[in-house]
Amino acid sequence: MSAITRAEVAHLARLARLALAEDELDHYAQQLDVILQSVARVCEVAADDIPPTSHPMPLVNVFRPDEVAPSLTQEQALAAAPAVEDGRFRVPRILDEE
Amino acid sequence: MEADLIRQPAAVLGDAIAAREVSAREVTKAHLDRIAQVDDRVHAFLYVDTDGALAAADAVDAEIAEGIRRSPLAGVPLALKDVLAMKGVPTTCGSRILEGWRPPYDATVVERLRAAGVIILGKTNMDEFAMGSSTEHSAYGPTHNPWDLERIPGGSGGGSAAAIASFEAPLAIGTDTGGSIRQPAAVTGTVGVKPTYGGVSRFGLVALASSLDQAGPCTRTVMDAALLQSVIGGYDPRDSTSINAPVPDVVAAAERADVRGMRIGLVKELSGEGYQAGVEQRFREAVAILEDLGAEVVEVSCPHFDYALGAYYLILPSECSSNLARFDGMRYGLRVGDDADRSVEEVMSLTREAGFGAEVKRRIMLGTYALSSGYYAAYYGQAQKVRTLIQRDFAQAFADVDVLVSPTTPTTAFRIGEKVDDPLAMYLNDIATIPVNLAGNCAMSLPVGLAPEDGLPVGLQVMVPPQADDRLYLVGGALEAALRDRWGHLLIEEVPAL
């Protein structure tokens, strides 16, 4: 597997919504490279005909009756919000131009 | 029993409270006093709920006076890992991003503890979002191992294990994604159980890796672990991965404590290179005791365990990068840089950069990489196939033997600071515990002595098939009793005075 570059780390940080500092980019590029080289050992295992396991138990769909049950009040749901306006979560702008 | 209330097993305290030899308030107060005396040095707790604990104790005492005993653990204090939501009590997961957050609801585990009359003393320290093997990755500073305050108590549940080992609580709850209950138990000379995946509800457990996480008991005795697992285990419709079947009778198994006629497999791949000599020595002595008790011991091979660490460090970061996307500073927790000008993406990025520590960022990026197009099949897809092969290794081994055993950890507790900047060295601590999480089995770690070279505790791991949790307690109970006969006391009695 190829080495992970500083530019790739910057791209990953963008995807993961992490505003990494410049020195962090270098640090993580080096560390992620070492970790990936180590975990890439799994690629040595011949497993072409092996089915993947995403979960330890053979899961089937789990259903429940669609019934109204008690839930949080609006006040409780908003109690821990960083910013609230008119009984709603207030968030920063989501569009580039107003 | 007044003099040493804090050194009693939970089972003994529960009986004494029910018999009104001592009140739940006295027991709770004794543990709160102990926390006040020693926790400045141990730092097991992030939050102590003094008022809540005393009120709950008074409620238990009032019921006992009316002849109501909710469970064998009614009135017994417990330390709760800070990854479980507890209504109205700060729940941080060891992270700055959740500093000051008070959940509006209880996790199912917390609900069941309350229903059983267990007294929750407070929340314990942990590696941030349960990522780590030393509790050094907590944003609130490390926890110290009561056996040697310069050393790590394991992780991620180092706070829960240290609380037990320093007699701040007789019971604690941990969570185990790759060894976070068993590895701290091993390095603190205590008992830790990871139940079968789906055996304990994950509702209200802040998710690290949803296909691996499992809450379980941390205690000083095998019987206490059984009693606690009985309280928290069982089907919960609010967790779609919860097993809808009766919980195996772990208390009866801990009472029987019998290994006669049992076939025990020594896992060849979980020994040798990388394992400390004194760890292997104490492990082999314990296996010899199991043979003396009537078990048959054979060596078995699980060839794909050699790839478990690699598969785990692809699967776990992938799941965690997805799970931790919810911490975006919009609905709860920290928000940074919201100046009415910056975009939502900028605010999210600044918030996550400020709120997450180094290890969390490392794993989020690792997972983002493993899941990104072009790498998905080679990394995440291949790791899932290796997961299948590890499950098959277990199935093949359990066709031949009843239980598998190994050392819980390759070494005893290392020094604080020794591995904190070397992620790979840190990850190797979980090399023996990870296969169980990948397969969904259950496992226990229990203390089997002190390593001769450093005088620090060594743990033995018992692994059994899914939903055979009771078998853990047959082995654990038998080995604990034999070791107690040999030493004249439990290993934890040898922990230095604080």
Interface residues (C-beta under 8 A of the other chain):
Chain A: M1 I4 E8 V9 L12 A13 R14 L15 A16 R17 L18 A19 L20 A21 E24 Y28 Q31 L32 V34 I35 L36 S38 V39 A40 R41 V42 C43 E44 V45 A47 I50 P51 P52 T53 S54 H55 P56 M57 L59 V62 R64 L72 Q76 A77 A79 A80 A81 P82 A83 F89 V91 P92 R93 I94 D96
Chain B: W101 R102 P104 Y105 Y197 G198 S211 L212 P237 S240 T241 I243 H304 Y307 L309 G310 A311 Y313 L314 S321 A325 D328 G329 M330 R331 Y332 G333 L334 R335 D338 A340 R342 S343 V344 E345 E346 V347 M348 S349 L350 R352 E353 F356 K361 R362 I364 M365 L366 T368 Y369 S372 A378 Y379 G381 Q382 A383 Q384 K385 V386 R387 T388 L389 Q391 P423 L424 Y427 L438 A439 G440 P466
